[in-house]
Amino acid sequence: MAGELPKPDWSVCIDWNGDGDYTDTNDDITQYVHKISWQLGMKRAYQNTDDEITATITVHNHDQRFSPEFAGPLAGQLVPQKPVRIQSTYGGVTTTHWRGWTNTFDPIPGTAGERKTIISCRGNRWLLERAEVFLSLMQDVTADEVLFAILSQLNLPPADVTGDWV
């Protein structure tokens, strides 16, 4: 149709081996995605702090590859803290919309309906809230030096190669 704008190309990837490249076999799950949604920042007006970022990815699971109890191509990989990236490419420009970690893999029960799995994802806030940090007294330092000392004590999962979440 004349005047119709082209649609963006979407990409949903899970870095199963955590090497940061999202290009290994099975990393790109776009072909299985039925629906995606994500939440960034604040959910209500006038909040004092932001909420944890979250994403929900509903995937087709006809071959049970997204069923944790099934010995398929992703056996042993359907666990928390696998890096997730949601991107789109439009007009030659690629934009990363969401980046975080897997949390749960929940196949929708039943044998008579469509086989789907809901992959729940979250950001780093949950890890940061549970971390314990012990610093010695720091005097005559800048805020970035204090933040570096705090982040260097945290036991976070490996970041993607760009490290842009920090």
C-alpha positions as CSV (number, residue, x, y, z in Angstrom):
1,M,0.0,0.0,0.0
2,A,1.4,3.4,-0.9
3,G,2.5,5.6,2.0
4,E,2.7,2.7,4.4
5,L,5.7,2.8,6.7
6,P,7.9,-0.2,7.0
7,K,7.8,-2.2,10.2
8,P,10.8,-2.7,12.4
9,D,12.6,-6.1,12.6
10,W,12.5,-7.4,16.2
11,S,15.1,-9.6,17.8
12,V,14.7,-11.4,21.1
13,C,17.8,-13.2,22.3
14,I,18.9,-15.2,25.4
15,D,22.6,-15.7,25.8
16,W,22.5,-19.3,27.0
17,N,26.3,-19.7,27.5
18,G,26.8,-16.1,28.9
19,D,29.6,-15.2,26.4
20,G,28.0,-11.9,25.6
21,D,27.6,-12.3,21.8
22,Y,24.0,-13.6,21.5
23,T,25.0,-15.4,18.2
24,D,25.4,-19.0,19.3
25,T,23.0,-21.8,18.3
26,N,19.6,-21.2,19.9
27,D,20.5,-17.7,21.3
28,D,18.0,-16.0,18.9
29,I,14.5,-17.1,20.0
30,T,12.7,-14.5,17.8
31,Q,11.1,-17.2,15.7
32,Y,9.4,-18.7,18.8
33,V,8.1,-15.4,20.2
34,H,4.3,-15.1,20.4
35,K,4.2,-11.9,22.6
36,I,6.6,-9.7,24.5
37,S,6.1,-6.9,27.0
38,W,8.5,-5.0,29.2
39,Q,8.5,-2.3,31.9
40,L,11.1,0.3,32.5
41,G,11.4,2.8,35.3
42,M,8.4,4.1,37.2
43,K,4.9,2.6,36.9
44,R,3.0,5.5,38.6
45,A,3.3,9.2,38.5
46,Y,5.2,10.9,41.3
47,Q,7.1,7.8,42.5
48,N,10.2,8.6,44.6
49,T,12.2,5.7,43.1
50,D,11.9,3.5,40.1
51,D,10.6,0.0,40.0
52,E,12.5,-3.1,39.0
53,I,12.7,-3.5,35.2
54,T,10.8,-6.5,34.0
55,A,10.0,-8.3,30.8
56,T,7.6,-11.1,29.9
57,I,8.3,-13.2,26.8
58,T,5.6,-15.7,25.7
59,V,7.0,-18.3,23.4
60,H,5.6,-21.1,21.3
61,N,6.7,-24.4,22.8
62,H,5.4,-27.0,20.4
63,D,8.7,-29.0,20.6
64,Q,9.0,-28.5,24.4
65,R,12.3,-26.7,24.0
66,F,11.2,-24.2,26.6
67,S,10.0,-26.8,29.1
68,P,12.6,-27.2,31.9
69,E,11.7,-30.8,32.6
70,F,12.2,-31.9,28.9
71,A,15.5,-33.1,27.6
72,G,15.4,-30.9,24.4
73,P,18.0,-28.6,22.8
74,L,18.0,-26.2,25.8
75,A,18.1,-28.9,28.5
76,G,19.9,-27.6,31.6
77,Q,19.8,-24.0,30.3
78,L,16.4,-23.0,31.4
79,V,17.5,-21.4,34.7
80,P,17.7,-17.9,36.2
81,Q,20.3,-15.3,35.4
82,K,20.7,-16.0,31.7
83,P,21.3,-12.6,29.8
84,V,18.3,-11.4,27.8
85,R,18.2,-8.7,25.1
86,I,15.2,-7.3,23.2
87,Q,16.1,-5.2,20.1
88,S,14.5,-3.7,17.0
89,T,16.1,-2.5,13.7
90,Y,14.3,0.2,11.8
91,G,15.8,2.1,8.9
92,G,19.2,0.5,9.4
93,V,19.3,1.6,13.1
94,T,19.3,-1.0,15.8
95,T,17.9,0.0,19.2
96,T,18.2,-2.1,22.4
97,H,14.8,-1.8,24.2
98,W,15.4,-4.1,27.2
99,R,18.3,-5.9,28.7
100,G,18.2,-8.1,31.8
101,W,18.2,-11.7,33.1
102,T,15.9,-14.7,32.9
103,N,14.0,-15.4,36.1
104,T,11.5,-18.2,35.5
105,F,10.3,-20.5,32.7
106,D,6.7,-21.4,33.2
107,P,5.1,-23.7,30.6
108,I,1.3,-23.2,30.3
109,P,-0.3,-26.4,31.6
110,G,-2.6,-28.5,29.5
111,T,-2.3,-30.9,26.6
112,A,-5.2,-29.8,24.4
113,G,-4.4,-26.1,23.8
114,E,-1.6,-24.2,22.3
115,R,1.8,-25.1,23.8
116,K,3.4,-21.9,25.1
117,T,5.9,-21.0,27.9
118,I,6.0,-17.7,29.7
119,I,9.6,-16.5,30.3
120,S,9.7,-14.0,33.1
121,C,12.8,-11.7,33.2
122,R,14.1,-9.0,35.5
123,G,16.9,-6.5,35.8
124,N,19.7,-6.1,38.3
125,R,17.8,-4.4,41.1
126,W,16.9,-7.6,42.8
127,L,20.5,-8.6,42.9
128,L,21.6,-5.2,44.2
129,E,18.9,-5.2,47.0
130,R,20.1,-8.5,48.3
131,A,23.8,-7.7,48.2
132,E,25.8,-7.0,51.4
133,V,28.7,-4.6,51.0
134,F,31.3,-3.7,53.7
135,L,33.5,-0.7,53.0
136,S,36.2,0.8,55.1
137,L,36.0,4.5,55.8
138,M,36.6,6.5,52.7
139,Q,37.7,10.1,53.0
140,D,38.5,12.7,50.4
141,V,37.2,10.6,47.5
142,T,34.7,11.3,44.8
143,A,31.3,9.6,44.5
144,D,32.4,7.5,41.5
145,E,35.2,6.0,43.6
146,V,32.7,5.0,46.3
147,L,30.4,3.5,43.7
148,F,33.3,1.6,42.1
149,A,34.3,0.2,45.5
150,I,30.7,-0.9,46.1
151,L,30.3,-2.5,42.6
152,S,33.6,-4.3,42.9
153,Q,32.3,-6.2,46.0
154,L,29.1,-7.4,44.4
155,N,28.8,-10.9,43.0
156,L,26.7,-10.1,40.0
157,P,26.3,-12.4,36.9
158,P,28.6,-11.5,34.1
159,A,27.4,-8.4,32.1
160,D,27.1,-8.3,28.4
161,V,30.3,-7.3,26.6
162,T,29.3,-3.6,26.4
163,G,28.7,-3.5,30.2
164,D,26.0,-0.8,29.6
165,W,23.8,-1.9,32.5
166,V,26.4,-0.7,35.0
